[in-house]
Structures are given as structure tokens and as C-alpha cells.
Amino acid sequence: MRELTDRDRAILRFERQWWSLAGAKEDAIRTQFSLSATQYYQVLGSLLDQQAALEFDPMLVKRLRRMRAARQQGRSTRAWNAPHAG
């Protein structure tokens, strides 16, 4: 099992409380982590799959996993219901 880095823990703490910050989330991500929003969400997605992240903040990681699963389910449902060219 990989240990969380300081940046990993900082990202999880940020994700727990970003809504309380002034300004746009993307701006805060760029300022605090020097990452684009896309890069940030790739790192966050990878973190959500790690046992160490679950142990660090179980409630946050479980909530974010549920949100990710709901988004994935929504995408697959929309793709399934989309009209097919034929």
C-alpha cells in the first residue's frame, strides 16, 4: 500500500473544505497546487482508489466515491438512451 504524500493529504483536506473558500474552485486549485483543473481531478480520482486515502478521511473518500459512481452511472445511462444513427 502506497503512503499518502503531503500533497495527497493537502488535496484531500482541500476537497473537504473548498466550498468555504472565496472565489472559483479552479482558481484555488491553480493557486494552491499549481495544477490545471483536469490535472487536479486526475490526481483526486487516483487518490479515491487508494486505501491510504480511505484511512486518512473515510467519510470524504466514501462520499466522493459515491459521487463519482453516480456520475459514471449517469453517463452510461445517457449513452445507452442516446439515439443511434442507423
Gaussian input, Z-matrix of N, CA and C with variables (Angstrom, degrees):
# hf/3-21g

backbone

0 1
 N
 C     1     B1
 C     2     B2     1     A1
 N     3     B3     2     A2     1     D1
 C     4     B4     3     A3     2     D2
 C     5     B5     4     A4     3     D3
 N     6     B6     5     A5     4     D4
 C     7     B7     6     A6     5     D5
 C     8     B8     7     A7     6     D6
 N     9     B9     8     A8     7     D7
 C    10    B10     9     A9     8     D8
 C    11    B11    10    A10     9     D9
 N    12    B12    11    A11    10    D10
 C    13    B13    12    A12    11    D11
 C    14    B14    13    A13    12    D12
 N    15    B15    14    A14    13    D13
 C    16    B16    15    A15    14    D14
 C    17    B17    16    A16    15    D15
 N    18    B18    17    A17    16    D16
 C    19    B19    18    A18    17    D17
 C    20    B20    19    A19    18    D18
 N    21    B21    20    A20    19    D19
 C    22    B22    21    A21    20    D20
 C    23    B23    22    A22    21    D21
 N    24    B24    23    A23    22    D22
 C    25    B25    24    A24    23    D23
 C    26    B26    25    A25    24    D24
 N    27    B27    26    A26    25    D25
 C    28    B28    27    A27    26    D26
 C    29    B29    28    A28    27    D27
 N    30    B30    29    A29    28    D28
 C    31    B31    30    A30    29    D29
 C    32    B32    31    A31    30    D30
 N    33    B33    32    A32    31    D31
 C    34    B34    33    A33    32    D32
 C    35    B35    34    A34    33    D33
 N    36    B36    35    A35    34    D34
 C    37    B37    36    A36    35    D35
 C    38    B38    37    A37    36    D36
 N    39    B39    38    A38    37    D37
 C    40    B40    39    A39    38    D38
 C    41    B41    40    A40    39    D39
 N    42    B42    41    A41    40    D40
 C    43    B43    42    A42    41    D41
 C    44    B44    43    A43    42    D42
 N    45    B45    44    A44    43    D43
 C    46    B46    45    A45    44    D44
 C    47    B47    46    A46    45    D45
 N    48    B48    47    A47    46    D46
 C    49    B49    48    A48    47    D47
 C    50    B50    49    A49    48    D48
 N    51    B51    50    A50    49    D49
 C    52    B52    51    A51    50    D50
 C    53    B53    52    A52    51    D51
 N    54    B54    53    A53    52    D52
 C    55    B55    54    A54    53    D53
 C    56    B56    55    A55    54    D54
 N    57    B57    56    A56    55    D55
 C    58    B58    57    A57    56    D56
 C    59    B59    58    A58    57    D57
 N    60    B60    59    A59    58    D58
 C    61    B61    60    A60    59    D59
 C    62    B62    61    A61    60    D60
 N    63    B63    62    A62    61    D61
 C    64    B64    63    A63    62    D62
 C    65    B65    64    A64    63    D63
 N    66    B66    65    A65    64    D64
 C    67    B67    66    A66    65    D65
 C    68    B68    67    A67    66    D66
 N    69    B69    68    A68    67    D67
 C    70    B70    69    A69    68    D68
 C    71    B71    70    A70    69    D69
 N    72    B72    71    A71    70    D70
 C    73    B73    72    A72    71    D71
 C    74    B74    73    A73    72    D72
 N    75    B75    74    A74    73    D73
 C    76    B76    75    A75    74    D74
 C    77    B77    76    A76    75    D75
 N    78    B78    77    A77    76    D76
 C    79    B79    78    A78    77    D77
 C    80    B80    79    A79    78    D78
 N    81    B81    80    A80    79    D79
 C    82    B82    81    A81    80    D80
 C    83    B83    82    A82    81    D81
 N    84    B84    83    A83    82    D82
 C    85    B85    84    A84    83    D83
 C    86    B86    85    A85    84    D84
 N    87    B87    86    A86    85    D85
 C    88    B88    87    A87    86    D86
 C    89    B89    88    A88    87    D87
 N    90    B90    89    A89    88    D88
 C    91    B91    90    A90    89    D89
 C    92    B92    91    A91    90    D90
 N    93    B93    92    A92    91    D91
 C    94    B94    93    A93    92    D92
 C    95    B95    94    A94    93    D93
 N    96    B96    95    A95    94    D94
 C    97    B97    96    A96    95    D95
 C    98    B98    97    A97    96    D96
 N    99    B99    98    A98    97    D97
 C   100   B100    99    A99    98    D98
 C   101   B101   100   A100    99    D99
 N   102   B102   101   A101   100   D100
 C   103   B103   102   A102   101   D101
 C   104   B104   103   A103   102   D102
 N   105   B105   104   A104   103   D103
 C   106   B106   105   A105   104   D104
 C   107   B107   106   A106   105   D105
 N   108   B108   107   A107   106   D106
 C   109   B109   108   A108   107   D107
 C   110   B110   109   A109   108   D108
 N   111   B111   110   A110   109   D109
 C   112   B112   111   A111   110   D110
 C   113   B113   112   A112   111   D111
 N   114   B114   113   A113   112   D112
 C   115   B115   114   A114   113   D113
 C   116   B116   115   A115   114   D114
 N   117   B117   116   A116   115   D115
 C   118   B118   117   A117   116   D116
 C   119   B119   118   A118   117   D117
 N   120   B120   119   A119   118   D118
 C   121   B121   120   A120   119   D119
 C   122   B122   121   A121   120   D120
 N   123   B123   122   A122   121   D121
 C   124   B124   123   A123   122   D122
 C   125   B125   124   A124   123   D123
 N   126   B126   125   A125   124   D124
 C   127   B127   126   A126   125   D125
 C   128   B128   127   A127   126   D126
 N   129   B129   128   A128   127   D127
 C   130   B130   129   A129   128   D128
 C   131   B131   130   A130   129   D129
 N   132   B132   131   A131   130   D130
 C   133   B133   132   A132   131   D131
 C   134   B134   133   A133   132   D132
 N   135   B135   134   A134   133   D133
 C   136   B136   135   A135   134   D134
 C   137   B137   136   A136   135   D135
 N   138   B138   137   A137   136   D136
 C   139   B139   138   A138   137   D137
 C   140   B140   139   A139   138   D138
 N   141   B141   140   A140   139   D139
 C   142   B142   141   A141   140   D140
 C   143   B143   142   A142   141   D141
 N   144   B144   143   A143   142   D142
 C   145   B145   144   A144   143   D143
 C   146   B146   145   A145   144   D144
 N   147   B147   146   A146   145   D145
 C   148   B148   147   A147   146   D146
 C   149   B149   148   A148   147   D147
 N   150   B150   149   A149   148   D148
 C   151   B151   150   A150   149   D149
 C   152   B152   151   A151   150   D150
 N   153   B153   152   A152   151   D151
 C   154   B154   153   A153   152   D152
 C   155   B155   154   A154   153   D153
 N   156   B156   155   A155   154   D154
 C   157   B157   156   A156   155   D155
 C   158   B158   157   A157   156   D156
 N   159   B159   158   A158   157   D157
 C   160   B160   159   A159   158   D158
 C   161   B161   160   A160   159   D159
 N   162   B162   161   A161   160   D160
 C   163   B163   162   A162   161   D161
 C   164   B164   163   A163   162   D162
 N   165   B165   164   A164   163   D163
 C   166   B166   165   A165   164   D164
 C   167   B167   166   A166   165   D165
 N   168   B168   167   A167   166   D166
 C   169   B169   168   A168   167   D167
 C   170   B170   169   A169   168   D168
 N   171   B171   170   A170   169   D169
 C   172   B172   171   A171   170   D170
 C   173   B173   172   A172   171   D171
 N   174   B174   173   A173   172   D172
 C   175   B175   174   A174   173   D173
 C   176   B176   175   A175   174   D174
 N   177   B177   176   A176   175   D175
 C   178   B178   177   A177   176   D176
 C   179   B179   178   A178   177   D177
 N   180   B180   179   A179   178   D178
 C   181   B181   180   A180   179   D179
 C   182   B182   181   A181   180   D180
 N   183   B183   182   A182   181   D181
 C   184   B184   183   A183   182   D182
 C   185   B185   184   A184   183   D183
 N   186   B186   185   A185   184   D184
 C   187   B187   186   A186   185   D185
 C   188   B188   187   A187   186   D186
 N   189   B189   188   A188   187   D187
 C   190   B190   189   A189   188   D188
 C   191   B191   190   A190   189   D189
 N   192   B192   191   A191   190   D190
 C   193   B193   192   A192   191   D191
 C   194   B194   193   A193   192   D192
 N   195   B195   194   A194   193   D193
 C   196   B196   195   A195   194   D194
 C   197   B197   196   A196   195   D195
 N   198   B198   197   A197   196   D196
 C   199   B199   198   A198   197   D197
 C   200   B200   199   A199   198   D198
 N   201   B201   200   A200   199   D199
 C   202   B202   201   A201   200   D200
 C   203   B203   202   A202   201   D201
 N   204   B204   203   A203   202   D202
 C   205   B205   204   A204   203   D203
 C   206   B206   205   A205   204   D204
 N   207   B207   206   A206   205   D205
 C   208   B208   207   A207   206   D206
 C   209   B209   208   A208   207   D207
 N   210   B210   209   A209   208   D208
 C   211   B211   210   A210   209   D209
 C   212   B212   211   A211   210   D210
 N   213   B213   212   A212   211   D211
 C   214   B214   213   A213   212   D212
 C   215   B215   214   A214   213   D213
 N   216   B216   215   A215   214   D214
 C   217   B217   216   A216   215   D215
 C   218   B218   217   A217   216   D216
 N   219   B219   218   A218   217   D217
 C   220   B220   219   A219   218   D218
 C   221   B221   220   A220   219   D219
 N   222   B222   221   A221   220   D220
 C   223   B223   222   A222   221   D221
 C   224   B224   223   A223   222   D222
 N   225   B225   224   A224   223   D223
 C   226   B226   225   A225   224   D224
 C   227   B227   226   A226   225   D225
 N   228   B228   227   A227   226   D226
 C   229   B229   228   A228   227   D227
 C   230   B230   229   A229   228   D228
 N   231   B231   230   A230   229   D229
 C   232   B232   231   A231   230   D230
 C   233   B233   232   A232   231   D231
 N   234   B234   233   A233   232   D232
 C   235   B235   234   A234   233   D233
 C   236   B236   235   A235   234   D234
 N   237   B237   236   A236   235   D235
 C   238   B238   237   A237   236   D236
 C   239   B239   238   A238   237   D237
 N   240   B240   239   A239   238   D238
 C   241   B241   240   A240   239   D239
 C   242   B242   241   A241   240   D240
 N   243   B243   242   A242   241   D241
 C   244   B244   243   A243   242   D242
 C   245   B245   244   A244   243   D243
 N   246   B246   245   A245   244   D244
 C   247   B247   246   A246   245   D245
 C   248   B248   247   A247   246   D246
 N   249   B249   248   A248   247   D247
 C   250   B250   249   A249   248   D248
 C   251   B251   250   A250   249   D249
 N   252   B252   251   A251   250   D250
 C   253   B253   252   A252   251   D251
 C   254   B254   253   A253   252   D252
 N   255   B255   254   A254   253   D253
 C   256   B256   255   A255   254   D254
 C   257   B257   256   A256   255   D255

   B1=1.4564
   B2=1.5317
   B3=1.3185
   B4=1.4575
   B5=1.5286
   B6=1.3171
   B7=1.4619
   B8=1.5198
   B9=1.3128
   B10=1.4587
   B11=1.5170
   B12=1.3118
   B13=1.4575
   B14=1.5243
   B15=1.3243
   B16=1.4670
   B17=1.5248
   B18=1.3355
   B19=1.4712
   B20=1.5266
   B21=1.3249
   B22=1.4667
   B23=1.5248
   B24=1.3149
   B25=1.4707
   B26=1.5221
   B27=1.3334
   B28=1.4676
   B29=1.5341
   B30=1.3200
   B31=1.4641
   B32=1.5296
   B33=1.3113
   B34=1.4634
   B35=1.5314
   B36=1.3178
   B37=1.4737
   B38=1.5185
   B39=1.3312
   B40=1.4591
   B41=1.5293
   B42=1.3195
   B43=1.4628
   B44=1.5289
   B45=1.3087
   B46=1.4612
   B47=1.5229
   B48=1.3414
   B49=1.4633
   B50=1.5221
   B51=1.3279
   B52=1.4700
   B53=1.5194
   B54=1.3297
   B55=1.4605
   B56=1.5182
   B57=1.3287
   B58=1.4630
   B59=1.5271
   B60=1.3372
   B61=1.4585
   B62=1.5212
   B63=1.3037
   B64=1.4613
   B65=1.5263
   B66=1.3228
   B67=1.4582
   B68=1.5151
   B69=1.3113
   B70=1.4540
   B71=1.5260
   B72=1.3218
   B73=1.4568
   B74=1.5235
   B75=1.3350
   B76=1.4630
   B77=1.5300
   B78=1.3328
   B79=1.4688
   B80=1.5283
   B81=1.3194
   B82=1.4653
   B83=1.5306
   B84=1.3150
   B85=1.4677
   B86=1.5232
   B87=1.3113
   B88=1.4719
   B89=1.5290
   B90=1.3280
   B91=1.4616
   B92=1.5278
   B93=1.3211
   B94=1.4700
   B95=1.5241
   B96=1.3422
   B97=1.4596
   B98=1.5239
   B99=1.3151
   B100=1.4689
   B101=1.5284
   B102=1.3099
   B103=1.4548
   B104=1.5241
   B105=1.3184
   B106=1.4651
   B107=1.5276
   B108=1.3083
   B109=1.4654
   B110=1.5305
   B111=1.3224
   B112=1.4659
   B113=1.5232
   B114=1.3186
   B115=1.4675
   B116=1.5305
   B117=1.3404
   B118=1.4612
   B119=1.5250
   B120=1.3269
   B121=1.4646
   B122=1.5178
   B123=1.3170
   B124=1.4676
   B125=1.5239
   B126=1.3225
   B127=1.4715
   B128=1.5263
   B129=1.3346
   B130=1.4595
   B131=1.5253
   B132=1.3231
   B133=1.4602
   B134=1.5166
   B135=1.3110
   B136=1.4622
   B137=1.5328
   B138=1.3227
   B139=1.4639
   B140=1.5238
   B141=1.3239
   B142=1.4604
   B143=1.5192
   B144=1.3271
   B145=1.4549
   B146=1.5236
   B147=1.3156
   B148=1.4643
   B149=1.5294
   B150=1.3138
   B151=1.4610
   B152=1.5315
   B153=1.3234
   B154=1.4764
   B155=1.5231
   B156=1.3270
   B157=1.4715
   B158=1.5164
   B159=1.3217
   B160=1.4595
   B161=1.5241
   B162=1.3165
   B163=1.4671
   B164=1.5277
   B165=1.3279
   B166=1.4649
   B167=1.5235
   B168=1.3416
   B169=1.4660
   B170=1.5303
   B171=1.3381
   B172=1.4660
   B173=1.5323
   B174=1.3185
   B175=1.4681
   B176=1.5263
   B177=1.3228
   B178=1.4623
   B179=1.5257
   B180=1.3167
   B181=1.4604
   B182=1.5289
   B183=1.3172
   B184=1.4666
   B185=1.5275
   B186=1.3303
   B187=1.4639
   B188=1.5240
   B189=1.3335
   B190=1.4588
   B191=1.5317
   B192=1.3244
   B193=1.4712
   B194=1.5334
   B195=1.3429
   B196=1.4704
   B197=1.5232
   B198=1.3311
   B199=1.4611
   B200=1.5224
   B201=1.3165
   B202=1.4668
   B203=1.5272
   B204=1.3257
   B205=1.4689
   B206=1.5287
   B207=1.3268
   B208=1.4641
   B209=1.5236
   B210=1.3340
   B211=1.4725
   B212=1.5286
   B213=1.3292
   B214=1.4627
   B215=1.5289
   B216=1.3241
   B217=1.4610
   B218=1.5256
   B219=1.3264
   B220=1.4573
   B221=1.5114
   B222=1.3159
   B223=1.4722
   B224=1.5196
   B225=1.3227
   B226=1.4608
   B227=1.5256
   B228=1.3225
   B229=1.4583
   B230=1.5211
   B231=1.3240
   B232=1.4803
   B233=1.5253
   B234=1.3227
   B235=1.4608
   B236=1.5242
   B237=1.3031
   B238=1.4573
   B239=1.5338
   B240=1.3342
   B241=1.4600
   B242=1.5208
   B243=1.3097
   B244=1.4633
   B245=1.5301
   B246=1.3397
   B247=1.4705
   B248=1.5241
   B249=1.2947
   B250=1.4685
   B251=1.5300
   B252=1.3147
   B253=1.4766
   B254=1.5112
   B255=1.2608
   B256=1.4332
   B257=1.4339
   A1=108.70
   A2=115.92
   A3=121.90
   A4=109.79
   A5=115.64
   A6=121.22
   A7=109.34
   A8=116.39
   A9=120.70
   A10=109.76
   A11=115.69
   A12=120.92
   A13=108.50
   A14=115.71
   A15=119.49
   A16=110.50
   A17=116.55
   A18=119.73
   A19=110.56
   A20=117.47
   A21=120.85
   A22=110.81
   A23=116.34
   A24=120.48
   A25=110.97
   A26=116.39
   A27=120.15
   A28=110.78
   A29=117.26
   A30=120.94
   A31=110.22
   A32=117.25
   A33=119.57
   A34=111.18
   A35=117.62
   A36=120.07
   A37=110.31
   A38=116.94
   A39=121.85
   A40=110.25
   A41=116.49
   A42=120.60
   A43=110.94
   A44=117.09
   A45=121.80
   A46=111.59
   A47=117.44
   A48=118.62
   A49=115.37
   A50=120.07
   A51=121.75
   A52=112.58
   A53=118.04
   A54=121.56
   A55=112.47
   A56=117.07
   A57=119.91
   A58=112.23
   A59=117.09
   A60=121.44
   A61=110.40
   A62=116.35
   A63=120.79
   A64=109.00
   A65=116.79
   A66=120.56
   A67=113.24
   A68=114.15
   A69=121.25
   A70=110.99
   A71=115.56
   A72=121.08
   A73=110.81
   A74=117.25
   A75=120.75
   A76=111.52
   A77=116.72
   A78=120.33
   A79=110.71
   A80=116.24
   A81=120.30
   A82=110.46
   A83=117.25
   A84=121.24
   A85=109.80
   A86=116.08
   A87=120.90
   A88=110.13
   A89=116.58
   A90=121.28
   A91=112.09
   A92=116.45
   A93=119.74
   A94=114.13
   A95=117.22
   A96=119.22
   A97=114.01
   A98=117.57
   A99=121.78
   A100=111.28
   A101=115.60
   A102=122.57
   A103=109.22
   A104=116.45
   A105=119.39
   A106=107.08
   A107=116.34
   A108=119.95
   A109=110.12
   A110=117.15
   A111=121.11
   A112=110.51
   A113=116.93
   A114=120.74
   A115=110.60
   A116=115.97
   A117=121.05
   A118=110.40
   A119=116.81
   A120=119.64
   A121=112.11
   A122=118.09
   A123=120.19
   A124=110.10
   A125=116.90
   A126=121.05
   A127=109.54
   A128=116.53
   A129=120.31
   A130=110.89
   A131=117.49
   A132=120.80
   A133=112.16
   A134=116.05
   A135=120.67
   A136=110.67
   A137=116.52
   A138=120.82
   A139=111.77
   A140=116.32
   A141=119.94
   A142=112.55
   A143=117.02
   A144=121.56
   A145=112.74
   A146=117.13
   A147=120.55
   A148=111.75
   A149=115.11
   A150=121.38
   A151=111.18
   A152=116.70
   A153=120.03
   A154=111.09
   A155=117.46
   A156=120.57
   A157=109.91
   A158=117.19
   A159=121.28
   A160=110.80
   A161=116.55
   A162=120.60
   A163=111.40
   A164=117.69
   A165=122.10
   A166=111.42
   A167=117.29
   A168=121.13
   A169=108.82
   A170=117.01
   A171=120.33
   A172=113.91
   A173=118.10
   A174=119.88
   A175=111.06
   A176=116.84
   A177=121.01
   A178=110.70
   A179=117.24
   A180=120.72
   A181=110.30
   A182=118.10
   A183=119.96
   A184=111.11
   A185=117.59
   A186=121.14
   A187=110.92
   A188=116.56
   A189=120.30
   A190=111.53
   A191=117.00
   A192=119.90
   A193=110.11
   A194=116.90
   A195=120.17
   A196=111.07
   A197=116.53
   A198=120.28
   A199=110.69
   A200=117.05
   A201=121.34
   A202=110.35
   A203=116.57
   A204=120.42
   A205=110.77
   A206=117.37
   A207=120.67
   A208=110.91
   A209=117.09
   A210=120.26
   A211=110.70
   A212=116.45
   A213=119.87
   A214=110.52
   A215=116.55
   A216=120.82
   A217=109.92
   A218=116.77
   A219=120.45
   A220=111.97
   A221=116.69
   A222=120.02
   A223=111.20
   A224=117.25
   A225=118.87
   A226=110.67
   A227=118.09
   A228=121.13
   A229=110.37
   A230=116.81
   A231=119.97
   A232=110.45
   A233=117.33
   A234=120.27
   A235=110.13
   A236=117.35
   A237=121.67
   A238=110.80
   A239=116.62
   A240=121.24
   A241=113.51
   A242=117.06
   A243=120.25
   A244=109.28
   A245=115.68
   A246=118.29
   A247=110.19
   A248=116.06
   A249=121.64
   A250=109.26
   A251=114.01
   A252=118.56
   A253=107.76
   A254=117.06
   A255=115.50
   A256=112.35
   D1=130.85
   D2=179.81
   D3=-79.52
   D4=138.26
   D5=176.00
   D6=-79.39
   D7=151.00
   D8=176.48
   D9=-74.65
   D10=140.87
   D11=174.20
   D12=-83.76
   D13=170.86
   D14=175.25
   D15=-59.58
   D16=-39.39
   D17=179.38
   D18=-66.12
   D19=-39.56
   D20=177.82
   D21=-58.63
   D22=-47.87
   D23=179.56
   D24=-64.56
   D25=-38.58
   D26=178.39
   D27=-63.83
   D28=-39.80
   D29=178.39
   D30=-64.39
   D31=-43.22
   D32=178.74
   D33=-65.29
   D34=-40.53
   D35=176.52
   D36=-63.86
   D37=-42.75
   D38=178.46
   D39=-60.05
   D40=-44.95
   D41=-177.70
   D42=-65.24
   D43=-29.49
   D44=178.25
   D45=-69.55
   D46=-30.47
   D47=-171.69
   D48=-130.83
   D49=11.57
   D50=-174.70
   D51=-58.54
   D52=-34.52
   D53=-175.72
   D54=-63.28
   D55=-19.80
   D56=-179.52
   D57=-85.57
   D58=-5.87
   D59=-179.70
   D60=-84.28
   D61=149.84
   D62=175.21
   D63=-76.19
   D64=145.88
   D65=175.67
   D66=91.78
   D67=-179.34
   D68=-177.10
   D69=-77.62
   D70=145.87
   D71=-179.98
   D72=-60.85
   D73=-41.54
   D74=-178.67
   D75=-60.98
   D76=-38.08
   D77=177.58
   D78=-65.59
   D79=-42.28
   D80=179.27
   D81=-64.87
   D82=-39.32
   D83=177.75
   D84=-60.94
   D85=-47.29
   D86=-178.85
   D87=-62.07
   D88=-43.46
   D89=-177.80
   D90=-68.59
   D91=-47.15
   D92=-173.29
   D93=-80.47
   D94=-31.87
   D95=-172.40
   D96=-120.60
   D97=-4.91
   D98=-176.64
   D99=54.27
   D100=41.50
   D101=179.00
   D102=-125.31
   D103=150.32
   D104=169.20
   D105=-73.85
   D106=165.01
   D107=178.10
   D108=-59.85
   D109=-40.41
   D110=179.65
   D111=-61.30
   D112=-47.14
   D113=179.48
   D114=-61.70
   D115=-43.34
   D116=-179.86
   D117=-58.38
   D118=-48.38
   D119=-177.17
   D120=-69.30
   D121=-27.66
   D122=173.38
   D123=-66.96
   D124=-44.16
   D125=178.51
   D126=-64.62
   D127=-46.28
   D128=-179.87
   D129=-60.39
   D130=-44.08
   D131=178.60
   D132=-59.25
   D133=-40.87
   D134=177.32
   D135=-65.41
   D136=-40.52
   D137=178.62
   D138=-61.25
   D139=-39.35
   D140=-177.36
   D141=-62.24
   D142=-21.80
   D143=-179.73
   D144=-89.51
   D145=0.22
   D146=-175.98
   D147=-99.83
   D148=133.94
   D149=177.97
   D150=-60.17
   D151=-36.39
   D152=-179.27
   D153=-62.17
   D154=-36.32
   D155=177.85
   D156=-68.22
   D157=-41.18
   D158=177.85
   D159=-60.54
   D160=-40.38
   D161=178.66
   D162=-70.51
   D163=-33.53
   D164=-179.43
   D165=-67.69
   D166=-44.44
   D167=-178.36
   D168=-149.09
   D169=79.86
   D170=-173.36
   D171=-59.31
   D172=-42.37
   D173=-177.52
   D174=-64.13
   D175=-45.66
   D176=-179.63
   D177=-63.26
   D178=-48.99
   D179=-176.21
   D180=-64.15
   D181=-42.06
   D182=178.25
   D183=-63.82
   D184=-41.09
   D185=178.46
   D186=-63.38
   D187=-45.52
   D188=-179.76
   D189=-67.14
   D190=-34.60
   D191=176.19
   D192=-64.89
   D193=-42.43
   D194=177.85
   D195=-62.34
   D196=-42.31
   D197=179.06
   D198=-63.57
   D199=-42.22
   D200=179.01
   D201=-63.13
   D202=-43.87
   D203=179.73
   D204=-63.25
   D205=-39.74
   D206=178.60
   D207=-64.64
   D208=-41.32
   D209=177.54
   D210=-63.73
   D211=-42.99
   D212=179.61
   D213=-64.23
   D214=-40.66
   D215=178.25
   D216=-63.64
   D217=-41.68
   D218=178.75
   D219=-62.90
   D220=-40.57
   D221=178.49
   D222=-65.64
   D223=-43.24
   D224=-178.34
   D225=-69.35
   D226=-34.37
   D227=177.29
   D228=-66.58
   D229=-43.37
   D230=178.38
   D231=-63.79
   D232=-40.37
   D233=179.82
   D234=-65.75
   D235=-38.61
   D236=-179.43
   D237=-67.39
   D238=-37.20
   D239=-176.68
   D240=-88.58
   D241=-4.44
   D242=-178.24
   D243=-67.78
   D244=144.03
   D245=177.16
   D246=-65.50
   D247=139.27
   D248=-177.90
   D249=-100.48
   D250=137.03
   D251=175.98
   D252=-73.03
   D253=141.58
   D254=-177.22
   D255=-153.71

